[in-house]
Amino acid sequence: MATSEMGRPPGESSIPMPTAFDKLTIDDPTRLIFGTAPRPVRCGTGLEIGAGAVYPELNFTLPPMTIEHASWAKVRAIYEGVIKAAVKRAGELSLEGLVVEFEHLPPMTAVAEWGAELTRLLKDHLCAAGEQFGLKAALRVTIVDLREETKPPQRRHGPAWERMEASLEACAAAGADILSIESTGGKEVHDAALTRADVPGIVFALGVLAPRDMAWLWDRFVEVSHRHGRIPGGDTACGFANTAMQLAGQQMLPDVLAALVRAMSTVRSLVAVERGAVGPLKDCGYENPVIKAIAGCPISMEGRSATCAHLSPIGNIAAAAADLWSNESVPDLRLLSGSAAIASLESLAYDCRLFNTATRRGSALELRDLHVAGDVELSAQAALLTPEACLALGRAIVSARDPYTRTLAAGRTALDWLARCVEEGRLRMPAREQRWFDRLRQAFDRLPSSPEALAADIRPRFGGLFDGGAYDFQN
């Protein structure tokens, strides 16, 4: 799969045949490291991601306000004010490269013209900065998955999908360099199962429903991307694994369950790459390092410099394999130093300066390992993000034949890995987590070998939440 090109010429709609990964692209843990990917991506105004340097990825959004026709002029003015300040500060910081992510708010996807207008505005300012002081930059546009509007969600047709499709087309035509989404196929079952710690329901959502939706959705993303000469960036399991992470952070779920969900969610996110996405994968996919090991694509990550958006137990280790370093998102609010978005950009810029200085001085591996060591003993989620754990998960996934058996393989490998970490003193697991760990292992051991048998098991509890026709699955 060629991933270093900017895309096909506009108007050429052929897409690559799906790739079934059966081995790791990175099979040595010392090579799973920040700034370097076997298949770098070139995009935007000459920015090459994964070719030896880490660049900031800045994401900013509106302060609390209503988005409507009456307020649109103000919305546009806010985005223009922030992007002007951002490229100015990028020049003052001597940034060599920058990615700006325009992550839609729901009305910006629902009204295709709005999302396209802001895409064009942001891209124009990035191009102007390239001409003014040589900034190499790219614009990522992430549309919203609107398909949760109906219950059960209609995934493959209906007004919500039509608005998403129109927004994707419009933003691609308006100049988006990288196209992404945080899709939600299977979330209607996953949310209900997660709050009950119902392992069969979680596995059915992640291993059966979500991969089917991902394959259908990403065939369309890749076709639009190639027709407009854009980069199909990738998806994330934010609606699944990050939900689990946040609930665990609030002591509403065990950390070990959040870690298990994260490991299994890799399979559904990998489907985007198998269908033609080339990265850089989107920031809040903490499963991205495993996919980087499998596919060799560059990844965006977020951690300690994304506390403006959410808290996590993996703020350092998340940087270990990052090719872009993101703040996740920040509203345009005033701080003592100025705009919150510009403060975030500065934090990211200094982090990236440290990564890249370590690379130039031959100290990248030492710095990576310090990032890993800072978190790994304190959280099951961190324990599954070490380079060695990522490769173990990757090997388990590519050794299996289909999304369901891959999800089972990822889950079993995660549980076995965590058990060894506890036994060897490499992970401190409180007694309450140990009890959950044993319960989860027992539940996992009882899972059936086929998705049809699993569907029969979960149907009494969750069958009314999803429409099998929306996934080409008879329920």
FITOR-768374 format. One record per residue (C-alpha): chain; residue in one letter; x, y, z. Coordinates in Angstrom, 1 decimal, decimal comma, always signed. Layout:
# residues N
["A" "A" [X Y Z]]
...
# end
This chain:
# residues 475
["A" "M" [+0,0 +0,0 +0,0]]
["A" "A" [+1,6 +3,2 -1,1]]
["A" "T" [+1,3 +5,9 +1,6]]
["A" "S" [+3,8 +8,6 +0,7]]
["A" "E" [+1,9 +10,2 -2,1]]
["A" "M" [-0,4 +13,2 -1,8]]
["A" "G" [-3,3 +11,4 -3,5]]
["A" "R" [-4,6 +10,9 -7,0]]
["A" "P" [-5,4 +13,8 -9,3]]
["A" "P" [-8,9 +15,3 -8,7]]
["A" "G" [-11,5 +13,4 -10,7]]
["A" "E" [-9,8 +10,0 -10,5]]
["A" "S" [-11,9 +7,9 -8,3]]
["A" "S" [-10,2 +4,5 -8,4]]
["A" "I" [-9,4 +3,2 -4,9]]
["A" "P" [-7,0 +0,5 -3,8]]
["A" "M" [-8,1 -3,0 -3,2]]
["A" "P" [-8,5 -3,8 +0,6]]
["A" "T" [-5,3 -4,9 +2,3]]
["A" "A" [-5,4 -7,8 +4,8]]
["A" "F" [-2,4 -7,4 +7,0]]
["A" "D" [-0,9 -10,8 +8,0]]
["A" "K" [+2,4 -9,6 +9,5]]
["A" "L" [+3,8 -6,6 +11,3]]
["A" "T" [+5,5 -3,8 +9,4]]
["A" "I" [+7,4 -2,9 +12,5]]
["A" "D" [+8,5 -6,1 +14,3]]
["A" "D" [+11,3 -4,6 +16,5]]
["A" "P" [+10,2 -2,5 +19,5]]
["A" "T" [+13,1 -0,2 +19,1]]
["A" "R" [+11,7 +0,9 +15,8]]
["A" "L" [+8,3 +1,9 +17,2]]
["A" "I" [+9,3 +5,4 +18,1]]
["A" "F" [+8,2 +9,0 +17,7]]
["A" "G" [+8,7 +10,9 +14,5]]
["A" "T" [+9,5 +7,9 +12,2]]
["A" "A" [+7,1 +5,7 +10,3]]
["A" "P" [+7,9 +3,2 +7,6]]
["A" "R" [+5,3 +4,7 +5,3]]
["A" "P" [+5,4 +8,5 +5,8]]
["A" "V" [+2,7 +10,7 +4,3]]
["A" "R" [+3,4 +13,9 +2,3]]
["A" "C" [+0,5 +16,4 +2,2]]
["A" "G" [-0,4 +20,0 +2,3]]
["A" "T" [+2,2 +22,5 +1,5]]
["A" "G" [+5,1 +20,0 +1,4]]
["A" "L" [+4,7 +18,6 +4,9]]
["A" "E" [+6,0 +15,0 +5,3]]
["A" "I" [+4,7 +13,3 +8,4]]
["A" "G" [+6,6 +10,3 +9,8]]
["A" "A" [+9,8 +11,1 +8,0]]
["A" "G" [+12,0 +11,8 +11,1]]
["A" "A" [+10,3 +14,7 +12,9]]
["A" "V" [+7,3 +15,2 +15,2]]
["A" "Y" [+5,1 +18,2 +14,4]]
["A" "P" [+2,3 +19,9 +16,4]]
["A" "E" [-1,3 +19,2 +15,5]]
["A" "L" [-3,4 +22,1 +16,8]]
["A" "N" [-7,2 +21,7 +17,3]]
["A" "F" [-9,3 +24,6 +18,4]]
["A" "T" [-13,0 +25,1 +18,7]]
["A" "L" [-15,6 +27,7 +19,7]]
["A" "P" [-16,4 +28,9 +23,2]]
["A" "P" [-19,9 +27,9 +24,4]]
["A" "M" [-22,3 +29,5 +21,9]]
["A" "T" [-25,2 +28,6 +19,6]]
["A" "I" [-24,3 +27,9 +15,9]]
["A" "E" [-27,1 +29,2 +13,7]]
["A" "H" [-27,5 +31,6 +10,7]]
["A" "A" [-27,8 +34,6 +13,0]]
["A" "S" [-24,4 +33,8 +14,7]]
["A" "W" [-22,5 +32,5 +11,7]]
["A" "A" [-20,6 +35,8 +11,1]]
["A" "K" [-19,3 +35,6 +14,7]]
["A" "V" [-18,4 +31,9 +14,2]]
["A" "R" [-16,4 +32,7 +11,1]]
["A" "A" [-14,7 +35,6 +12,9]]
["A" "I" [-13,6 +33,4 +15,8]]
["A" "Y" [-12,0 +30,8 +13,5]]
["A" "E" [-10,3 +33,5 +11,4]]
["A" "G" [-8,9 +35,2 +14,5]]
["A" "V" [-7,5 +32,0 +15,9]]
["A" "I" [-5,9 +30,8 +12,7]]
["A" "K" [-4,3 +34,2 +12,1]]
["A" "A" [-2,8 +34,2 +15,6]]
["A" "A" [-1,8 +30,6 +15,3]]
["A" "V" [+0,2 +31,0 +12,1]]
["A" "K" [+1,8 +34,2 +13,5]]
["A" "R" [+2,9 +32,4 +16,6]]
["A" "A" [+4,1 +29,4 +14,5]]
["A" "G" [+6,4 +31,9 +12,7]]
["A" "E" [+7,7 +33,4 +16,0]]
["A" "L" [+8,4 +29,9 +17,3]]
["A" "S" [+10,3 +29,0 +14,1]]
["A" "L" [+8,1 +26,0 +13,5]]
["A" "E" [+9,1 +24,0 +10,4]]
["A" "G" [+5,8 +22,2 +10,2]]
["A" "L" [+2,2 +22,3 +11,6]]
["A" "V" [-1,0 +20,4 +11,2]]
["A" "V" [-4,2 +22,2 +12,0]]
["A" "E" [-7,3 +20,0 +12,7]]
["A" "F" [-10,7 +21,5 +12,0]]
["A" "E" [-12,9 +19,1 +14,0]]
["A" "H" [-16,5 +19,9 +13,1]]
["A" "L" [-19,1 +20,6 +15,6]]
["A" "P" [-22,4 +18,9 +14,6]]
["A" "P" [-24,0 +21,9 +12,7]]
["A" "M" [-20,8 +22,2 +10,6]]
["A" "T" [-21,4 +18,8 +9,2]]
["A" "A" [-25,2 +19,0 +9,1]]
["A" "V" [-24,9 +22,2 +6,9]]
["A" "A" [-22,3 +21,3 +4,3]]
["A" "E" [-21,7 +24,9 +3,3]]
["A" "W" [-20,7 +25,9 +6,8]]
["A" "G" [-18,0 +23,2 +7,1]]
["A" "A" [-16,7 +24,0 +3,6]]
["A" "E" [-16,5 +27,7 +4,3]]
["A" "L" [-14,4 +27,3 +7,4]]
["A" "T" [-12,3 +24,7 +5,6]]
["A" "R" [-11,5 +27,1 +2,9]]
["A" "L" [-10,8 +29,9 +5,3]]
["A" "L" [-8,3 +27,8 +7,4]]
["A" "K" [-6,6 +26,4 +4,3]]
["A" "D" [-6,1 +29,9 +2,8]]
["A" "H" [-4,3 +31,1 +5,9]]
["A" "L" [-2,1 +28,1 +6,1]]
["A" "C" [-1,1 +28,5 +2,4]]
["A" "A" [-0,4 +32,2 +3,0]]
["A" "A" [+1,9 +31,3 +5,9]]
["A" "G" [+3,8 +29,0 +3,6]]
["A" "E" [+4,3 +31,8 +1,1]]
["A" "Q" [+5,2 +34,3 +3,8]]
["A" "F" [+7,7 +32,4 +5,9]]
["A" "G" [+8,0 +28,9 +4,5]]
["A" "L" [+5,7 +27,1 +7,0]]
["A" "K" [+5,0 +23,6 +5,8]]
["A" "A" [+1,4 +22,9 +6,9]]
["A" "A" [-1,6 +20,7 +6,4]]
["A" "L" [-5,2 +20,9 +7,3]]
["A" "R" [-7,1 +17,9 +8,7]]
["A" "V" [-10,9 +18,1 +8,5]]
["A" "T" [-12,8 +15,7 +10,8]]
["A" "I" [-16,5 +15,5 +10,1]]
["A" "V" [-19,1 +14,4 +12,7]]
["A" "D" [-20,8 +11,0 +12,6]]
["A" "L" [-24,5 +12,2 +12,7]]
["A" "R" [-26,0 +8,8 +12,4]]
["A" "E" [-26,9 +8,5 +16,1]]
["A" "E" [-29,9 +10,8 +15,5]]
["A" "T" [-32,3 +7,9 +15,0]]
["A" "K" [-32,8 +5,0 +17,3]]
["A" "P" [-31,8 +2,4 +16,2]]
["A" "P" [-29,3 +4,2 +14,1]]
["A" "Q" [-29,6 +3,9 +10,3]]
["A" "R" [-26,0 +3,6 +9,2]]
["A" "R" [-26,1 +3,3 +5,4]]
["A" "H" [-28,9 +5,5 +4,3]]
["A" "G" [-31,2 +8,3 +5,4]]
["A" "P" [-30,9 +12,0 +6,0]]
["A" "A" [-28,0 +11,8 +8,6]]
["A" "W" [-25,8 +9,9 +6,2]]
["A" "E" [-26,8 +12,1 +3,3]]
["A" "R" [-25,7 +15,2 +5,2]]
["A" "M" [-22,4 +13,5 +6,2]]
["A" "E" [-21,7 +12,6 +2,6]]
["A" "A" [-22,5 +16,1 +1,4]]
["A" "S" [-20,1 +17,6 +4,1]]
["A" "L" [-17,3 +15,2 +3,2]]
["A" "E" [-17,6 +16,1 -0,5]]
["A" "A" [-17,8 +19,8 +0,2]]
["A" "C" [-14,8 +19,9 +2,6]]
["A" "A" [-12,7 +17,8 +0,2]]
["A" "A" [-13,5 +20,2 -2,6]]
["A" "A" [-12,8 +23,2 -0,3]]
["A" "G" [-9,2 +22,2 +0,4]]
["A" "A" [-9,0 +19,8 +3,3]]
["A" "D" [-5,6 +18,0 +3,0]]
["A" "I" [-6,5 +15,1 +5,3]]
["A" "L" [-10,0 +13,7 +5,8]]
["A" "S" [-11,0 +11,9 +9,1]]
["A" "I" [-13,9 +10,9 +11,2]]
["A" "E" [-14,6 +9,4 +14,6]]
["A" "S" [-17,2 +7,0 +13,5]]
["A" "T" [-19,7 +5,4 +15,9]]
["A" "G" [-20,9 +2,1 +14,2]]
["A" "G" [-21,7 -0,3 +17,1]]
["A" "K" [-21,8 +2,4 +19,7]]
["A" "E" [-25,5 +1,9 +20,4]]
["A" "V" [-24,7 -1,6 +21,8]]
["A" "H" [-21,3 -0,7 +23,2]]
["A" "D" [-22,5 +2,1 +25,4]]
["A" "A" [-25,2 -0,1 +27,0]]
["A" "A" [-22,8 -3,1 +27,4]]
["A" "L" [-20,0 -1,0 +28,8]]
["A" "T" [-22,1 +0,5 +31,6]]
["A" "R" [-23,0 -3,1 +32,7]]
["A" "A" [-19,4 -4,4 +32,2]]
["A" "D" [-21,1 -6,9 +29,9]]
["A" "V" [-18,2 -8,6 +28,0]]
["A" "P" [-20,2 -10,4 +25,4]]
["A" "G" [-22,0 -7,2 +24,5]]
["A" "I" [-18,8 -5,2 +24,3]]
["A" "V" [-17,1 -7,8 +22,1]]
["A" "F" [-20,2 -8,0 +19,8]]
["A" "A" [-20,1 -4,2 +19,4]]
["A" "L" [-16,3 -4,0 +18,8]]
["A" "G" [-15,8 -7,3 +16,9]]
["A" "V" [-18,9 -7,7 +14,8]]
["A" "L" [-20,9 -4,4 +14,3]]
["A" "A" [-18,1 -1,8 +14,3]]
["A" "P" [-15,8 -3,5 +11,7]]
["A" "R" [-18,7 -4,0 +9,3]]
["A" "D" [-19,6 -0,3 +9,6]]
["A" "M" [-16,0 +0,7 +9,2]]
["A" "A" [-15,5 -1,3 +6,0]]
["A" "W" [-18,6 +0,3 +4,4]]
["A" "L" [-17,9 +3,8 +5,6]]
["A" "W" [-14,2 +3,9 +4,7]]
["A" "D" [-14,8 +2,6 +1,2]]
["A" "R" [-16,7 +5,8 +0,8]]
["A" "F" [-14,1 +8,0 +2,5]]
["A" "V" [-11,3 +6,6 +0,4]]
["A" "E" [-13,3 +7,0 -2,8]]
["A" "V" [-14,0 +10,7 -2,1]]
["A" "S" [-10,4 +11,4 -0,9]]
["A" "H" [-8,9 +9,9 -4,1]]
["A" "R" [-11,4 +11,7 -6,4]]
["A" "H" [-10,4 +15,0 -4,9]]
["A" "G" [-6,7 +14,3 -4,5]]
["A" "R" [-6,9 +14,3 -0,7]]
["A" "I" [-5,4 +12,0 +2,0]]
["A" "P" [-7,8 +9,6 +3,7]]
["A" "G" [-6,4 +9,9 +7,2]]
["A" "G" [-8,2 +7,5 +9,5]]
["A" "D" [-10,7 +6,8 +12,2]]
["A" "T" [-10,5 +6,5 +16,0]]
["A" "A" [-12,2 +4,4 +18,7]]
["A" "C" [-12,9 +7,6 +20,7]]
["A" "G" [-16,6 +6,8 +21,2]]
["A" "F" [-15,7 +3,4 +22,6]]
["A" "A" [-12,3 +3,2 +24,2]]
["A" "N" [-12,0 +6,9 +25,3]]
["A" "T" [-15,5 +6,6 +26,8]]
["A" "A" [-14,2 +3,7 +28,8]]
["A" "M" [-11,1 +5,6 +29,8]]
["A" "Q" [-13,1 +8,5 +31,1]]
["A" "L" [-15,5 +6,4 +33,0]]
["A" "A" [-12,6 +4,5 +34,6]]
["A" "G" [-11,0 +7,9 +35,5]]
["A" "Q" [-14,2 +8,7 +37,4]]
["A" "Q" [-14,1 +5,4 +39,2]]
["A" "M" [-17,3 +4,2 +37,4]]
["A" "L" [-15,5 +1,4 +35,6]]
["A" "P" [-12,3 -0,6 +36,4]]
["A" "D" [-9,1 +0,5 +34,7]]
["A" "V" [-8,5 -3,1 +33,5]]
["A" "L" [-11,8 -3,1 +31,6]]
["A" "A" [-10,9 +0,2 +30,0]]
["A" "A" [-7,6 -1,3 +29,0]]
["A" "L" [-9,3 -4,4 +27,6]]
["A" "V" [-11,7 -2,2 +25,5]]
["A" "R" [-8,7 -0,2 +24,2]]
["A" "A" [-6,9 -3,4 +23,0]]
["A" "M" [-10,0 -4,8 +21,3]]
["A" "S" [-10,9 -1,5 +19,7]]
["A" "T" [-7,7 -1,6 +17,6]]
["A" "V" [-9,4 -4,1 +15,3]]
["A" "R" [-12,2 -1,8 +14,2]]
["A" "S" [-9,8 +1,1 +13,8]]
["A" "L" [-7,5 -1,0 +11,7]]
["A" "V" [-10,3 -1,6 +9,2]]
["A" "A" [-10,0 +2,0 +8,0]]
["A" "V" [-6,3 +1,4 +7,0]]
["A" "E" [-7,2 -2,0 +5,4]]
["A" "R" [-9,7 -0,2 +3,3]]
["A" "G" [-7,2 +2,5 +2,1]]
["A" "A" [-6,7 +5,1 +4,9]]
["A" "V" [-3,0 +6,0 +5,0]]
["A" "G" [-2,7 +8,2 +8,1]]
["A" "P" [-1,7 +10,3 +9,9]]
["A" "L" [-4,2 +8,5 +12,1]]
["A" "K" [-6,2 +10,8 +14,3]]
["A" "D" [-5,0 +12,0 +17,7]]
["A" "C" [-7,5 +10,5 +20,2]]
["A" "G" [-7,0 +6,9 +19,0]]
["A" "Y" [-4,7 +5,6 +21,7]]
["A" "E" [-4,9 +2,3 +19,8]]
["A" "N" [-2,8 +4,0 +17,1]]
["A" "P" [+0,6 +2,7 +18,1]]
["A" "V" [-0,6 -0,9 +17,6]]
["A" "I" [-1,9 +0,1 +14,1]]
["A" "K" [+1,4 +1,8 +13,4]]
["A" "A" [+3,2 -1,4 +14,2]]
["A" "I" [+0,9 -3,4 +11,9]]
["A" "A" [+0,6 -1,0 +9,0]]
["A" "G" [+3,6 +1,3 +9,3]]
["A" "C" [+1,5 +4,5 +8,9]]
["A" "P" [+2,2 +7,7 +10,8]]
["A" "I" [+0,0 +8,6 +13,7]]
["A" "S" [-1,1 +11,6 +15,7]]
["A" "M" [-1,3 +11,2 +19,5]]
["A" "E" [-2,3 +13,3 +22,5]]
["A" "G" [-1,3 +13,1 +26,1]]
["A" "R" [+0,0 +15,5 +28,7]]
["A" "S" [-0,4 +18,5 +26,5]]
["A" "A" [-4,1 +17,7 +25,9]]
["A" "T" [-5,2 +18,2 +29,5]]
["A" "C" [-7,2 +21,2 +28,2]]
["A" "A" [-9,6 +18,6 +26,7]]
["A" "H" [-9,5 +15,6 +29,1]]
["A" "L" [-7,5 +13,9 +31,8]]
["A" "S" [-5,9 +10,5 +31,3]]
["A" "P" [-3,5 +8,0 +33,0]]
["A" "I" [-1,3 +7,8 +29,9]]
["A" "G" [-0,1 +11,4 +29,3]]
["A" "N" [+3,6 +10,5 +28,8]]
["A" "I" [+3,5 +7,0 +27,2]]
["A" "A" [+1,1 +8,3 +24,5]]
["A" "A" [+4,0 +10,3 +23,0]]
["A" "A" [+6,3 +7,2 +22,6]]
["A" "A" [+5,4 +6,6 +18,9]]
["A" "A" [+3,8 +9,9 +17,9]]
["A" "D" [+4,4 +11,5 +14,6]]
["A" "L" [+2,0 +14,4 +15,3]]
["A" "W" [+1,5 +15,6 +18,8]]
["A" "S" [-1,9 +17,1 +19,5]]
["A" "N" [-3,8 +19,1 +22,1]]
["A" "E" [-7,0 +17,2 +21,3]]
["A" "S" [-9,1 +20,4 +21,3]]
["A" "V" [-9,4 +23,7 +23,1]]
["A" "P" [-12,1 +26,4 +23,0]]
["A" "D" [-11,2 +30,0 +22,1]]
["A" "L" [-11,0 +31,4 +25,6]]
["A" "R" [-8,7 +34,0 +27,1]]
["A" "L" [-5,9 +33,0 +29,5]]
["A" "L" [-3,4 +35,2 +31,2]]
["A" "S" [-1,0 +34,6 +28,3]]
["A" "G" [-3,6 +35,1 +25,6]]
["A" "S" [-5,8 +32,8 +23,6]]
["A" "A" [-6,1 +29,2 +25,0]]
["A" "A" [-5,5 +27,9 +21,5]]
["A" "I" [-2,2 +29,8 +21,1]]
["A" "A" [-1,1 +28,6 +24,6]]
["A" "S" [-1,8 +25,0 +23,5]]
["A" "L" [+0,2 +25,6 +20,3]]
["A" "E" [+3,2 +26,8 +22,3]]
["A" "S" [+3,0 +23,7 +24,6]]
["A" "L" [+2,9 +21,4 +21,6]]
["A" "A" [+5,7 +23,3 +19,9]]
["A" "Y" [+8,1 +22,9 +22,8]]
["A" "D" [+7,3 +19,3 +23,2]]
["A" "C" [+8,0 +18,7 +19,6]]
["A" "R" [+11,2 +20,7 +19,8]]
["A" "L" [+12,4 +18,3 +22,6]]
["A" "F" [+11,4 +15,2 +20,5]]
["A" "N" [+13,3 +16,4 +17,5]]
["A" "T" [+16,3 +17,6 +19,4]]
["A" "A" [+16,6 +14,1 +20,9]]
["A" "T" [+16,4 +12,6 +17,4]]
["A" "R" [+19,1 +14,8 +16,0]]
["A" "R" [+21,4 +14,0 +19,0]]
["A" "G" [+20,8 +10,3 +18,8]]
["A" "S" [+18,9 +10,2 +22,1]]
["A" "A" [+15,4 +9,5 +20,7]]
["A" "L" [+15,3 +5,9 +22,1]]
["A" "E" [+16,3 +7,1 +25,6]]
["A" "L" [+13,7 +9,8 +25,6]]
["A" "R" [+11,0 +7,4 +24,3]]
["A" "D" [+11,8 +5,0 +27,1]]
["A" "L" [+11,6 +7,7 +29,7]]
["A" "H" [+8,1 +8,6 +28,4]]
["A" "V" [+7,1 +4,9 +28,7]]
["A" "A" [+8,6 +4,5 +32,2]]
["A" "G" [+6,8 +7,5 +33,5]]
["A" "D" [+3,4 +5,9 +33,2]]
["A" "V" [+3,7 +2,1 +32,7]]
["A" "E" [+3,6 +0,9 +36,3]]
["A" "L" [+0,5 +2,9 +37,3]]
["A" "S" [-2,2 +1,9 +34,9]]
["A" "A" [-3,3 -1,2 +33,0]]
["A" "Q" [-4,0 +1,1 +30,1]]
["A" "A" [-0,4 +2,3 +30,1]]
["A" "A" [+0,9 -1,2 +30,4]]
["A" "L" [-0,7 -2,1 +27,1]]
["A" "L" [+0,9 +0,9 +25,3]]
["A" "T" [+4,5 -0,1 +25,8]]
["A" "P" [+6,3 -0,8 +22,5]]
["A" "E" [+6,6 -4,5 +23,5]]
["A" "A" [+2,9 -4,7 +24,3]]
["A" "C" [+1,9 -3,0 +21,1]]
["A" "L" [+3,9 -5,5 +19,1]]
["A" "A" [+2,3 -8,4 +21,0]]
["A" "L" [-1,2 -7,1 +20,4]]
["A" "G" [-0,3 -6,5 +16,7]]
["A" "R" [+1,0 -10,0 +16,2]]
["A" "A" [-2,1 -11,5 +17,8]]
["A" "I" [-4,4 -9,4 +15,6]]
["A" "V" [-2,6 -10,2 +12,3]]
["A" "S" [-2,5 -13,9 +13,1]]
["A" "A" [-6,3 -14,1 +13,2]]
["A" "R" [-8,5 -14,4 +10,1]]
["A" "D" [-11,4 -12,0 +10,5]]
["A" "P" [-12,5 -9,1 +12,7]]
["A" "Y" [-14,3 -11,2 +15,3]]
["A" "T" [-11,4 -13,7 +15,9]]
["A" "R" [-9,0 -10,7 +15,8]]
["A" "T" [-11,0 -9,0 +18,5]]
["A" "L" [-10,9 -12,2 +20,6]]
["A" "A" [-7,2 -12,5 +20,0]]
["A" "A" [-6,5 -8,9 +21,0]]
["A" "G" [-8,6 -9,3 +24,2]]
["A" "R" [-6,9 -12,6 +25,2]]
["A" "T" [-3,5 -11,2 +24,5]]
["A" "A" [-4,2 -8,1 +26,5]]
["A" "L" [-5,4 -10,1 +29,6]]
["A" "D" [-2,4 -12,4 +29,4]]
["A" "W" [+0,0 -9,5 +29,1]]
["A" "L" [-1,5 -7,7 +32,1]]
["A" "A" [-1,4 -10,9 +34,1]]
["A" "R" [+2,3 -11,2 +33,4]]
["A" "C" [+2,9 -7,5 +34,3]]
["A" "V" [+1,3 -8,0 +37,6]]
["A" "E" [+3,1 -11,2 +38,4]]
["A" "E" [+6,5 -9,7 +37,5]]
["A" "G" [+5,9 -6,5 +39,5]]
["A" "R" [+5,7 -4,3 +36,4]]
["A" "L" [+2,1 -3,1 +37,1]]
["A" "R" [+0,6 -2,1 +40,4]]
["A" "M" [-3,0 -3,4 +40,3]]
["A" "P" [-5,1 -2,6 +43,4]]
["A" "A" [-7,1 -5,4 +45,0]]
["A" "R" [-10,4 -4,1 +43,6]]
["A" "E" [-8,9 -4,3 +40,1]]
["A" "Q" [-7,6 -7,8 +40,7]]
["A" "R" [-11,1 -8,9 +41,4]]
["A" "W" [-12,4 -7,4 +38,2]]
["A" "F" [-9,5 -8,9 +36,3]]
["A" "D" [-10,4 -12,4 +37,4]]
["A" "R" [-14,1 -11,7 +36,5]]
["A" "L" [-13,2 -10,4 +33,1]]
["A" "R" [-10,9 -13,4 +32,3]]
["A" "Q" [-13,7 -15,8 +33,2]]
["A" "A" [-16,2 -13,9 +31,0]]
["A" "F" [-13,7 -13,9 +28,1]]
["A" "D" [-13,1 -17,6 +28,4]]
["A" "R" [-16,9 -18,2 +28,0]]
["A" "L" [-17,2 -16,3 +24,7]]
["A" "P" [-18,3 -18,4 +21,7]]
["A" "S" [-16,1 -19,0 +18,7]]
["A" "S" [-18,5 -17,5 +16,1]]
["A" "P" [-20,3 -14,1 +15,8]]
["A" "E" [-23,6 -15,8 +15,1]]
["A" "A" [-23,4 -17,7 +18,4]]
["A" "L" [-22,5 -14,5 +20,2]]
["A" "A" [-25,4 -12,7 +18,6]]
["A" "A" [-27,8 -15,3 +20,0]]
["A" "D" [-26,3 -14,7 +23,4]]
["A" "I" [-26,6 -10,9 +23,5]]
["A" "R" [-29,9 -10,6 +21,6]]
["A" "P" [-32,1 -10,8 +24,7]]
["A" "R" [-30,2 -7,9 +26,3]]
["A" "F" [-29,2 -5,7 +23,4]]
["A" "G" [-31,1 -6,9 +20,3]]
["A" "G" [-33,5 -4,0 +20,3]]
["A" "L" [-30,8 -1,4 +20,2]]
["A" "F" [-29,4 -2,1 +16,7]]
["A" "D" [-30,7 -2,7 +13,3]]
["A" "G" [-28,9 -5,7 +11,8]]
["A" "G" [-29,7 -4,4 +8,3]]
["A" "A" [-27,6 -1,3 +9,0]]
["A" "Y" [-24,6 -3,6 +9,3]]
["A" "D" [-25,6 -6,3 +6,8]]
["A" "F" [-25,9 -8,6 +9,7]]
["A" "Q" [-29,1 -10,6 +10,5]]
["A" "N" [-30,1 -10,1 +14,1]]
# end
